[in-house]
Amino acid sequence: MAPNLGPRLDAAADAAMISHQEQADRIGIGRSTYFEVKAGRGGKQARRRAEEYLRSLQTTQKPD
């Protein structure tokens, strides 16, 4: 099973100083779907999008 995305999504929203709604928009999923994913549920495609979003943040925030 995939690692829990909730804490990672919380940390990403805090680091970017954006709301969860805005983060859901950036990921490209709806608000309710975002909270499903955050709770460890949600569809495979939504979870995959969230994973890709978090991965893209890691590569852009760490230039070294």
Biopython code that builds the backbone (N, CA, C, O; Angstrom):
import numpy as np
from Bio.PDB.StructureBuilder import StructureBuilder

atoms = [
    (1, "MET", "N", (0.845, -1.197, 0.000)),
    (1, "MET", "CA", (0.000, 0.000, 0.000)),
    (1, "MET", "C", (0.881, 1.248, 0.000)),
    (1, "MET", "O", (1.970, 1.253, 0.573)),
    (2, "ALA", "N", (0.401, 2.289, -0.642)),
    (2, "ALA", "CA", (1.154, 3.543, -0.736)),
    (2, "ALA", "C", (1.265, 4.193, 0.635)),
    (2, "ALA", "O", (0.384, 4.032, 1.480)),
    (3, "PRO", "N", (2.354, 4.932, 0.853)),
    (3, "PRO", "CA", (2.481, 5.638, 2.134)),
    (3, "PRO", "C", (1.368, 6.669, 2.290)),
    (3, "PRO", "O", (0.841, 7.181, 1.303)),
    (4, "ASN", "N", (1.025, 6.961, 3.510)),
    (4, "ASN", "CA", (-0.053, 7.906, 3.791)),
    (4, "ASN", "C", (0.306, 9.295, 3.264)),
    (4, "ASN", "O", (1.340, 9.857, 3.625)),
    (5, "LEU", "N", (-0.542, 9.834, 2.420)),
    (5, "LEU", "CA", (-0.278, 11.133, 1.807)),
    (5, "LEU", "C", (-0.674, 12.298, 2.703)),
    (5, "LEU", "O", (-0.202, 13.415, 2.492)),
    (6, "GLY", "N", (-1.520, 12.072, 3.690)),
    (6, "GLY", "CA", (-2.036, 13.155, 4.528)),
    (6, "GLY", "C", (-0.970, 14.063, 5.111)),
    (6, "GLY", "O", (-0.996, 15.269, 4.867)),
    (7, "PRO", "N", (-0.026, 13.515, 5.881)),
    (7, "PRO", "CA", (1.005, 14.372, 6.477)),
    (7, "PRO", "C", (1.864, 15.075, 5.436)),
    (7, "PRO", "O", (2.277, 16.217, 5.639)),
    (8, "ARG", "N", (2.133, 14.407, 4.333)),
    (8, "ARG", "CA", (2.948, 15.017, 3.274)),
    (8, "ARG", "C", (2.193, 16.161, 2.598)),
    (8, "ARG", "O", (2.789, 17.185, 2.263)),
    (9, "LEU", "N", (0.885, 15.992, 2.398)),
    (9, "LEU", "CA", (0.085, 17.070, 1.803)),
    (9, "LEU", "C", (-0.027, 18.243, 2.773)),
    (9, "LEU", "O", (0.027, 19.401, 2.357)),
    (10, "ASP", "N", (-0.183, 17.948, 4.064)),
    (10, "ASP", "CA", (-0.222, 19.014, 5.071)),
    (10, "ASP", "C", (1.077, 19.812, 5.051)),
    (10, "ASP", "O", (1.060, 21.043, 5.040)),
    (11, "ALA", "N", (2.201, 19.102, 5.046)),
    (11, "ALA", "CA", (3.500, 19.765, 5.063)),
    (11, "ALA", "C", (3.706, 20.614, 3.816)),
    (11, "ALA", "O", (4.250, 21.715, 3.897)),
    (12, "ALA", "N", (3.275, 20.111, 2.662)),
    (12, "ALA", "CA", (3.435, 20.856, 1.411)),
    (12, "ALA", "C", (2.587, 22.125, 1.422)),
    (12, "ALA", "O", (3.040, 23.179, 0.975)),
    (13, "ALA", "N", (1.360, 22.027, 1.930)),
    (13, "ALA", "CA", (0.490, 23.209, 2.003)),
    (13, "ALA", "C", (1.075, 24.241, 2.964)),
    (13, "ALA", "O", (1.056, 25.439, 2.683)),
    (14, "ASP", "N", (1.594, 23.771, 4.097)),
    (14, "ASP", "CA", (2.204, 24.682, 5.073)),
    (14, "ASP", "C", (3.443, 25.354, 4.489)),
    (14, "ASP", "O", (3.629, 26.561, 4.644)),
    (15, "ALA", "N", (4.283, 24.582, 3.822)),
    (15, "ALA", "CA", (5.520, 25.121, 3.255)),
    (15, "ALA", "C", (5.233, 26.180, 2.192)),
    (15, "ALA", "O", (5.942, 27.182, 2.098)),
    (16, "ALA", "N", (4.195, 25.954, 1.396)),
    (16, "ALA", "CA", (3.848, 26.901, 0.336)),
    (16, "ALA", "C", (2.957, 28.028, 0.856)),
    (16, "ALA", "O", (2.677, 28.992, 0.144)),
    (17, "MET", "N", (2.515, 27.891, 2.111)),
    (17, "MET", "CA", (1.605, 28.867, 2.719)),
    (17, "MET", "C", (0.359, 29.076, 1.873)),
    (17, "MET", "O", (-0.034, 30.205, 1.579)),
    (18, "ILE", "N", (-0.257, 27.949, 1.486)),
    (18, "ILE", "CA", (-1.505, 27.982, 0.716)),
    (18, "ILE", "C", (-2.548, 27.140, 1.435)),
    (18, "ILE", "O", (-2.225, 26.325, 2.299)),
    (19, "SER", "N", (-3.798, 27.351, 1.063)),
    (19, "SER", "CA", (-4.885, 26.568, 1.655)),
    (19, "SER", "C", (-4.936, 25.187, 1.002)),
    (19, "SER", "O", (-4.353, 24.959, -0.058)),
    (20, "HIS", "N", (-5.632, 24.295, 1.650)),
    (20, "HIS", "CA", (-5.803, 22.963, 1.058)),
    (20, "HIS", "C", (-6.608, 23.062, -0.233)),
    (20, "HIS", "O", (-6.385, 22.294, -1.170)),
    (21, "GLN", "N", (-7.544, 24.009, -0.281)),
    (21, "GLN", "CA", (-8.325, 24.216, -1.504)),
    (21, "GLN", "C", (-7.413, 24.599, -2.666)),
    (21, "GLN", "O", (-7.542, 24.059, -3.764)),
    (22, "GLU", "N", (-6.492, 25.530, -2.423)),
    (22, "GLU", "CA", (-5.575, 25.947, -3.482)),
    (22, "GLU", "C", (-4.651, 24.800, -3.874)),
    (22, "GLU", "O", (-4.332, 24.623, -5.050)),
    (23, "GLN", "N", (-4.225, 24.026, -2.884)),
    (23, "GLN", "CA", (-3.371, 22.886, -3.204)),
    (23, "GLN", "C", (-4.128, 21.873, -4.059)),
    (23, "GLN", "O", (-3.558, 21.314, -4.996)),
    (24, "ALA", "N", (-5.393, 21.632, -3.754)),
    (24, "ALA", "CA", (-6.208, 20.730, -4.565)),
    (24, "ALA", "C", (-6.288, 21.243, -5.997)),
    (24, "ALA", "O", (-6.204, 20.464, -6.946)),
    (25, "ASP", "N", (-6.451, 22.567, -6.153)),
    (25, "ASP", "CA", (-6.487, 23.169, -7.486)),
    (25, "ASP", "C", (-5.171, 22.948, -8.211)),
    (25, "ASP", "O", (-5.161, 22.629, -9.400)),
    (26, "ARG", "N", (-4.061, 23.115, -7.505)),
    (26, "ARG", "CA", (-2.744, 22.923, -8.118)),
    (26, "ARG", "C", (-2.538, 21.473, -8.541)),
    (26, "ARG", "O", (-1.930, 21.202, -9.576)),
    (27, "ILE", "N", (-3.044, 20.548, -7.740)),
    (27, "ILE", "CA", (-2.921, 19.125, -8.074)),
    (27, "ILE", "C", (-3.817, 18.792, -9.261)),
    (27, "ILE", "O", (-3.493, 17.928, -10.075)),
    (28, "GLY", "N", (-4.941, 19.485, -9.346)),
    (28, "GLY", "CA", (-5.872, 19.242, -10.433)),
    (28, "GLY", "C", (-6.989, 18.290, -10.047)),
    (28, "GLY", "O", (-7.559, 17.609, -10.900)),
    (29, "ILE", "N", (-7.300, 18.245, -8.748)),
    (29, "ILE", "CA", (-8.405, 17.411, -8.273)),
    (29, "ILE", "C", (-9.365, 18.291, -7.481)),
    (29, "ILE", "O", (-9.003, 19.376, -7.026)),
    (30, "GLY", "N", (-10.574, 17.811, -7.328)),
    (30, "GLY", "CA", (-11.577, 18.557, -6.583)),
    (30, "GLY", "C", (-11.294, 18.565, -5.088)),
    (30, "GLY", "O", (-10.529, 17.744, -4.582)),
    (31, "ARG", "N", (-11.919, 19.498, -4.397)),
    (31, "ARG", "CA", (-11.693, 19.655, -2.962)),
    (31, "ARG", "C", (-12.075, 18.398, -2.197)),
    (31, "ARG", "O", (-11.309, 17.939, -1.349)),
    (32, "SER", "N", (-13.242, 17.834, -2.477)),
    (32, "SER", "CA", (-13.667, 16.642, -1.739)),
    (32, "SER", "C", (-12.762, 15.452, -2.050)),
    (32, "SER", "O", (-12.449, 14.663, -1.159)),
    (33, "THR", "N", (-12.343, 15.321, -3.299)),
    (33, "THR", "CA", (-11.420, 14.252, -3.673)),
    (33, "THR", "C", (-10.088, 14.433, -2.960)),
    (33, "THR", "O", (-9.483, 13.466, -2.497)),
    (34, "TYR", "N", (-9.639, 15.678, -2.876)),
    (34, "TYR", "CA", (-8.389, 15.988, -2.174)),
    (34, "TYR", "C", (-8.440, 15.489, -0.734)),
    (34, "TYR", "O", (-7.494, 14.864, -0.255)),
    (35, "PHE", "N", (-9.555, 15.769, -0.042)),
    (35, "PHE", "CA", (-9.660, 15.348, 1.357)),
    (35, "PHE", "C", (-9.810, 13.834, 1.478)),
    (35, "PHE", "O", (-9.391, 13.254, 2.480)),
    (36, "GLU", "N", (-10.399, 13.187, 0.478)),
    (36, "GLU", "CA", (-10.447, 11.722, 0.467)),
    (36, "GLU", "C", (-9.029, 11.162, 0.366)),
    (36, "GLU", "O", (-8.663, 10.245, 1.102)),
    (37, "VAL", "N", (-8.243, 11.713, -0.540)),
    (37, "VAL", "CA", (-6.857, 11.273, -0.721)),
    (37, "VAL", "C", (-6.066, 11.517, 0.562)),
    (37, "VAL", "O", (-5.290, 10.666, 0.999)),
    (38, "LYS", "N", (-6.274, 12.690, 1.156)),
    (38, "LYS", "CA", (-5.574, 13.055, 2.379)),
    (38, "LYS", "C", (-5.897, 12.092, 3.518)),
    (38, "LYS", "O", (-5.057, 11.838, 4.381)),
    (39, "ALA", "N", (-7.109, 11.563, 3.517)),
    (39, "ALA", "CA", (-7.547, 10.630, 4.556)),
    (39, "ALA", "C", (-7.133, 9.185, 4.259)),
    (39, "ALA", "O", (-7.445, 8.275, 5.026)),
    (40, "GLY", "N", (-6.431, 8.984, 3.145)),
    (40, "GLY", "CA", (-5.971, 7.644, 2.818)),
    (40, "GLY", "C", (-6.926, 6.876, 1.934)),
    (40, "GLY", "O", (-6.775, 5.670, 1.741)),
    (41, "ARG", "N", (-7.913, 7.578, 1.394)),
    (41, "ARG", "CA", (-8.857, 6.936, 0.483)),
    (41, "ARG", "C", (-8.693, 7.602, -0.877)),
    (41, "ARG", "O", (-7.598, 8.038, -1.233)),
    (42, "GLY", "N", (-9.760, 7.679, -1.616)),
    (42, "GLY", "CA", (-9.697, 8.340, -2.921)),
    (42, "GLY", "C", (-9.317, 7.374, -4.022)),
    (42, "GLY", "O", (-8.793, 6.290, -3.766)),
    (43, "GLY", "N", (-9.585, 7.775, -5.233)),
    (43, "GLY", "CA", (-9.317, 6.932, -6.388)),
    (43, "GLY", "C", (-7.842, 6.846, -6.733)),
    (43, "GLY", "O", (-7.030, 7.670, -6.313)),
    (44, "LYS", "N", (-7.527, 5.836, -7.502)),
    (44, "LYS", "CA", (-6.131, 5.593, -7.882)),
    (44, "LYS", "C", (-5.562, 6.770, -8.667)),
    (44, "LYS", "O", (-4.419, 7.168, -8.439)),
    (45, "GLN", "N", (-6.337, 7.327, -9.581)),
    (45, "GLN", "CA", (-5.845, 8.449, -10.389)),
    (45, "GLN", "C", (-5.594, 9.682, -9.522)),
    (45, "GLN", "O", (-4.591, 10.372, -9.706)),
    (46, "ALA", "N", (-6.483, 9.960, -8.594)),
    (46, "ALA", "CA", (-6.315, 11.123, -7.710)),
    (46, "ALA", "C", (-5.088, 10.945, -6.827)),
    (46, "ALA", "O", (-4.325, 11.890, -6.625)),
    (47, "ARG", "N", (-4.892, 9.732, -6.295)),
    (47, "ARG", "CA", (-3.707, 9.482, -5.476)),
    (47, "ARG", "C", (-2.438, 9.630, -6.303)),
    (47, "ARG", "O", (-1.436, 10.167, -5.831)),
    (48, "ARG", "N", (-2.490, 9.147, -7.541)),
    (48, "ARG", "CA", (-1.327, 9.256, -8.428)),
    (48, "ARG", "C", (-1.011, 10.722, -8.708)),
    (48, "ARG", "O", (0.156, 11.114, -8.703)),
    (49, "ARG", "N", (-2.035, 11.532, -8.951)),
    (49, "ARG", "CA", (-1.814, 12.961, -9.195)),
    (49, "ARG", "C", (-1.198, 13.640, -7.984)),
    (49, "ARG", "O", (-0.302, 14.473, -8.121)),
    (50, "ALA", "N", (-1.679, 13.284, -6.799)),
    (50, "ALA", "CA", (-1.134, 13.863, -5.564)),
    (50, "ALA", "C", (0.329, 13.458, -5.399)),
    (50, "ALA", "O", (1.164, 14.282, -5.027)),
    (51, "GLU", "N", (0.636, 12.205, -5.671)),
    (51, "GLU", "CA", (2.026, 11.726, -5.586)),
    (51, "GLU", "C", (2.922, 12.494, -6.557)),
    (51, "GLU", "O", (4.020, 12.918, -6.196)),
    (52, "GLU", "N", (2.448, 12.669, -7.788)),
    (52, "GLU", "CA", (3.238, 13.390, -8.796)),
    (52, "GLU", "C", (3.454, 14.835, -8.383)),
    (52, "GLU", "O", (4.536, 15.387, -8.579)),
    (53, "TYR", "N", (2.428, 15.445, -7.814)),
    (53, "TYR", "CA", (2.540, 16.824, -7.333)),
    (53, "TYR", "C", (3.603, 16.918, -6.238)),
    (53, "TYR", "O", (4.463, 17.799, -6.283)),
    (54, "LEU", "N", (3.549, 16.021, -5.262)),
    (54, "LEU", "CA", (4.523, 16.038, -4.172)),
    (54, "LEU", "C", (5.933, 15.769, -4.699)),
    (54, "LEU", "O", (6.895, 16.380, -4.233)),
    (55, "ARG", "N", (6.061, 14.868, -5.658)),
    (55, "ARG", "CA", (7.364, 14.581, -6.255)),
    (55, "ARG", "C", (7.903, 15.806, -6.984)),
    (55, "ARG", "O", (9.097, 16.095, -6.910)),
    (56, "SER", "N", (7.033, 16.528, -7.686)),
    (56, "SER", "CA", (7.480, 17.715, -8.418)),
    (56, "SER", "C", (7.945, 18.806, -7.447)),
    (56, "SER", "O", (8.874, 19.556, -7.752)),
    (57, "LEU", "N", (7.304, 18.892, -6.289)),
    (57, "LEU", "CA", (7.732, 19.866, -5.281)),
    (57, "LEU", "C", (9.121, 19.523, -4.765)),
    (57, "LEU", "O", (9.950, 20.413, -4.578)),
    (58, "GLN", "N", (9.376, 18.261, -4.539)),
    (58, "GLN", "CA", (10.671, 17.827, -4.027)),
    (58, "GLN", "C", (11.783, 18.179, -5.004)),
    (58, "GLN", "O", (12.857, 18.614, -4.588)),
    (59, "THR", "N", (11.536, 17.994, -6.305)),
    (59, "THR", "CA", (12.582, 18.260, -7.288)),
    (59, "THR", "C", (12.787, 19.751, -7.486)),
    (59, "THR", "O", (13.904, 20.176, -7.781)),
    (60, "THR", "N", (11.737, 20.566, -7.333)),
    (60, "THR", "CA", (11.898, 22.001, -7.547)),
    (60, "THR", "C", (12.438, 22.712, -6.311)),
    (60, "THR", "O", (13.083, 23.752, -6.434)),
    (61, "GLN", "N", (12.181, 22.161, -5.111)),
    (61, "GLN", "CA", (12.606, 22.836, -3.885)),
    (61, "GLN", "C", (14.025, 22.502, -3.477)),
    (61, "GLN", "O", (14.604, 23.201, -2.646)),
    (62, "LYS", "N", (14.601, 21.450, -4.041)),
    (62, "LYS", "CA", (15.945, 21.037, -3.646)),
    (62, "LYS", "C", (16.897, 21.099, -4.848)),
    (62, "LYS", "O", (17.121, 20.087, -5.512)),
    (63, "PRO", "N", (17.454, 22.281, -5.127)),
    (63, "PRO", "CA", (18.314, 22.413, -6.300)),
    (63, "PRO", "C", (19.660, 21.710, -6.180)),
    (63, "PRO", "O", (20.288, 21.423, -7.199)),
    (64, "ASP", "N", (20.118, 21.426, -4.966)),
    (64, "ASP", "CA", (21.422, 20.791, -4.795)),
    (64, "ASP", "C", (21.331, 19.339, -4.998)),
    (64, "ASP", "O", (22.336, 18.637, -4.894)),
]
sb = StructureBuilder()
sb.init_structure("model")
sb.init_model(0)
sb.init_chain("A")
sb.init_seg("    ")
for serial, (resi, resn, name, xyz) in enumerate(atoms, 1):
    if name == "N":
        sb.init_residue(resn, " ", resi, " ")
    sb.init_atom(name, np.array(xyz, "f"), 0.0, 1.0, " ", f" {name:<3s}", serial, name[0])
structure = sb.get_structure()
